[in-house]
Amino acid sequence: MARRQRSRGGYQTARDYPRTARLNELFREIIAEELEQLDATWTAEISITGVDVDADLRKARVFFDSLDADPQADAAAVEELSAVRIRLQSAIARQARTRRAPELTFLPDPAVREGERIDQILGQIELVSSHRAIEDQTGASGSLLDREPMEGDKPGGRPVVPDPDV
């Protein structure tokens, strides 16, 4: 019989939370702990963000994020993680007590990359709206984005916005 635990919404059993979701979290914790125990400098730059295990436990995709969010750093992280894959699988087999340990594959977390892309887009929108507000206040015509670079501008960066009170 399933053990019942008291929750806010009433009684809840372990079966109310899908097995694969429980295993995903368990495998993520095991992999993260095992990576912490490795004596390698690259492990400090990687965090395990999630695991997606198949229902039959044959394969699991391990999602990670690295401090350097570029494709070359991600490729290097995949190589490093693949080199310790057998050790991670044996740790899962030892600690999870499941019938089999899944074969691990490592992928950069697309949610993190998309979040960074959204932040970049929102920053551009904020820049354009602040420029329009300055133009409205000063009565200047033309866009600040279309102007020639001025002293103090960063190459490829945001233009220096003049103070409307001056």
Number of C-alpha atoms within 10 A of each C-alpha: 4 8 9 12 10 9 9 6 6 8 10 15 13 12 10 7 10 9 11 16 14 11 19 18 15 16 27 21 17 18 21 19 14 16 21 14 9 12 9 10 8 14 18 13 12 19 17 19 17 19 26 19 21 14 12 11 16 12 15 20 18 22 20 23 21 19 11 12 13 10 10 10 15 21 14 12 23 16 13 15 23 15 11 13 17 13 15 23 18 14 17 22 16 12 11 15 9 12 9 14 20 20 15 20 15 21 17 22 18 12 12 16 14 11 11 13 12 12 12 12 12 12 12 13 12 12 16 15 12 13 18 17 13 17 16 11 11 12 10 11 9 10 11 18 13 7 9 8 15 9 8 8 12 11 8 7 7 12 19 13 13 10 8 11 6 4
